[in-house]
Amino acid sequence: MLPQRKTKIALTGGIGTGKTHISKQFLDMGIPVFYADEEAKKLYLEEEVIAFFKEKYGEICFTNHHLDHSKLATFIFSNLEN
């Protein structure tokens, strides 16, 4: 018997295109789903990542010692040379 090949699929698309719906269908079928957005949010809580942003951009992108994604986006998109 040949070994099973593991295929990886990436779901992409804009808001409201059905990514979550399809992901739930995969989960219902026993197919594991990796949610990149959720994992990225966890990384923003890591000390090493926080230190990187503080070193690169200073306190301007933080609110109450937490990375403020809105402030970060505003800063980056208004300073494209960074």
Rosetta constraint file for C-alpha pairs under 8 A:
AtomPair CA 11 CA 19 HARMONIC 6.15 0.50
AtomPair CA 12 CA 19 HARMONIC 6.93 0.50
AtomPair CA 13 CA 17 HARMONIC 6.05 0.50
AtomPair CA 13 CA 19 HARMONIC 7.17 0.50
AtomPair CA 18 CA 22 HARMONIC 6.14 0.50
AtomPair CA 19 CA 23 HARMONIC 6.08 0.50
AtomPair CA 20 CA 24 HARMONIC 6.14 0.50
AtomPair CA 21 CA 25 HARMONIC 6.39 0.50
AtomPair CA 22 CA 26 HARMONIC 6.27 0.50
AtomPair CA 23 CA 27 HARMONIC 6.29 0.50
AtomPair CA 23 CA 33 HARMONIC 6.52 0.50
AtomPair CA 24 CA 28 HARMONIC 6.14 0.50
AtomPair CA 25 CA 29 HARMONIC 6.38 0.50
AtomPair CA 26 CA 30 HARMONIC 6.42 0.50
AtomPair CA 26 CA 31 HARMONIC 5.05 0.50
AtomPair CA 26 CA 32 HARMONIC 7.09 0.50
AtomPair CA 26 CA 33 HARMONIC 7.19 0.50
AtomPair CA 27 CA 31 HARMONIC 5.13 0.50
AtomPair CA 27 CA 32 HARMONIC 5.99 0.50
AtomPair CA 27 CA 33 HARMONIC 6.65 0.50
AtomPair CA 35 CA 39 HARMONIC 6.50 0.50
AtomPair CA 36 CA 40 HARMONIC 6.04 0.50
AtomPair CA 37 CA 41 HARMONIC 6.27 0.50
AtomPair CA 38 CA 42 HARMONIC 6.53 0.50
AtomPair CA 39 CA 43 HARMONIC 6.48 0.50
AtomPair CA 40 CA 44 HARMONIC 6.62 0.50
AtomPair CA 41 CA 45 HARMONIC 7.18 0.50
AtomPair CA 42 CA 46 HARMONIC 7.17 0.50
AtomPair CA 43 CA 49 HARMONIC 6.79 0.50
AtomPair CA 44 CA 49 HARMONIC 5.97 0.50
AtomPair CA 44 CA 50 HARMONIC 6.54 0.50
AtomPair CA 44 CA 67 HARMONIC 7.20 0.50
AtomPair CA 45 CA 49 HARMONIC 7.19 0.50
AtomPair CA 45 CA 50 HARMONIC 6.84 0.50
AtomPair CA 46 CA 50 HARMONIC 6.29 0.50
AtomPair CA 47 CA 51 HARMONIC 6.01 0.50
AtomPair CA 48 CA 52 HARMONIC 6.24 0.50
AtomPair CA 49 CA 53 HARMONIC 6.44 0.50
AtomPair CA 50 CA 54 HARMONIC 6.16 0.50
AtomPair CA 50 CA 67 HARMONIC 7.12 0.50
AtomPair CA 51 CA 55 HARMONIC 6.02 0.50
AtomPair CA 52 CA 56 HARMONIC 6.02 0.50
AtomPair CA 53 CA 57 HARMONIC 5.65 0.50
AtomPair CA 53 CA 58 HARMONIC 6.88 0.50
AtomPair CA 53 CA 61 HARMONIC 7.87 0.50
AtomPair CA 54 CA 58 HARMONIC 4.29 0.50
AtomPair CA 54 CA 59 HARMONIC 5.96 0.50
AtomPair CA 54 CA 61 HARMONIC 7.87 0.50
AtomPair CA 57 CA 61 HARMONIC 6.78 0.50
AtomPair CA 60 CA 71 HARMONIC 7.36 0.50
AtomPair CA 60 CA 72 HARMONIC 7.90 0.50
AtomPair CA 61 CA 67 HARMONIC 5.99 0.50
AtomPair CA 61 CA 68 HARMONIC 5.56 0.50
AtomPair CA 61 CA 69 HARMONIC 7.39 0.50
AtomPair CA 61 CA 71 HARMONIC 5.09 0.50
AtomPair CA 61 CA 72 HARMONIC 4.93 0.50
AtomPair CA 61 CA 75 HARMONIC 7.52 0.50
AtomPair CA 62 CA 66 HARMONIC 5.28 0.50
AtomPair CA 62 CA 67 HARMONIC 4.52 0.50
AtomPair CA 62 CA 68 HARMONIC 5.01 0.50
AtomPair CA 62 CA 71 HARMONIC 7.34 0.50
AtomPair CA 62 CA 72 HARMONIC 7.99 0.50
AtomPair CA 63 CA 67 HARMONIC 6.46 0.50
AtomPair CA 63 CA 68 HARMONIC 5.81 0.50
AtomPair CA 67 CA 72 HARMONIC 7.67 0.50
AtomPair CA 68 CA 72 HARMONIC 6.13 0.50
AtomPair CA 69 CA 73 HARMONIC 6.01 0.50
AtomPair CA 70 CA 74 HARMONIC 6.15 0.50
AtomPair CA 71 CA 75 HARMONIC 6.05 0.50
AtomPair CA 72 CA 76 HARMONIC 6.06 0.50
AtomPair CA 73 CA 77 HARMONIC 5.93 0.50
AtomPair CA 74 CA 78 HARMONIC 6.04 0.50
AtomPair CA 75 CA 79 HARMONIC 6.08 0.50
AtomPair CA 76 CA 80 HARMONIC 5.92 0.50
AtomPair CA 76 CA 82 HARMONIC 6.78 0.50
